[in-house]
Amino acid sequence: MRPHMLFYLWMMVATVLTARSAVSLETDQCDAALGMESGAIPDEHISASSYFDAAVNAIYGRARVEAGGGAWCPRDMIHNEGKEFLEVNLGGLHVVAKVEVQGRFGNGQGREFARQYKLQFWRPGLAHWVTYADGRGNELLEGNSNTYLAQSSQLSPPIIASRVRFVPFSHYSLTVCMRVEVYGCRYTDGLLSYSMPDGDPRGGDGALRDLTYDGARKDGWLSGGLGQLTDGETGHTNFRVDALGRGRETKVPDRCKALTDERDIAGVDRPSPVQRRQIRKRERTPF
């Protein structure tokens, strides 16, 4: 093996060992409501980009609480720009494992809710607010279909945050209102970031890259953030599948489709050597 490859592998192993020894999240025991409904999160820790009027300002965005106008409602109709948000200051670093949203019931008078939303988070050390994405890179979370039933979303992986923002989203202009709850636990492990080489992109699908890393990516290097090394989740035995067993999307050339089945496309199986020779032969043969 070439010397520079040995150095690269040594850096990867050293980083993994350092991060794993510093952090060990027990996410299965990190599911307590942090206080929007109970009031443990005080009014002064709840803010918003705007509100329609005082009866629907930020402090009324508490899940399962009927007060004021019944929810937080932004001043303007929302669209996909993500300008309106409800912000919750958690009062310190927390592991956030789940979030929950409701619409405005308003004692039966409300009609507004958000069908989809994004979750943004911040903690000391991050240069900017980060939009949460799951292990497949999806940012949109499922919202509500009515004004009264709560909809929860498990975060996989969980995030480390001191503040979170709920950002309602719509593909067309829409009036929305939201009530929210945040679930998790105090973060006491101390590690705020790690740096390491970015994943190996060989194969064309970036399957070895950490899509959940929340720091900076520059020139093949990750810095200033946290990701899969510290998320407390045990990875799947197949590196193309996330911790929940969901396969990453992989683009398959049309010429290969005859030789692959659904499991190949999901990345569970790979073409055999005989199949690969047939593929190469077909690619050399003009149609």
VENVEN-V814599 format. One line per field, one symbol per residue. ss: DSSP state (A for helix, B for strand, O for the rest). A space follows every 50 residues. Layout:
ss = ???
//
This chain:
ss = OOAAAAAAAAAAAAAAAAAAAAOOOOAAAOOBBOOOOOOOOOAAABBBOO OOOAAAOAAAOBOOOOOOOOOBOOOOOBOOOOOOOBBBBBBBBBBBBBBB BBOOOAAAOOOOOOOBBBBBBBOOOOOOOBBOOOOOOOOOBBOOOOOOOO BBBBBBBBBBBBBBBBBBBOOOOBOOOBBBBBBBBBOOOOOOOBBBBOOO OOOOOOOOOOOOOOOBBBOOBBBBBOOAAAOOOOOOOOOOBOOOOOBOOO OOOAAAAAAOOAAAAOOOOOOOAAAAAAAAAAAAOOO
//
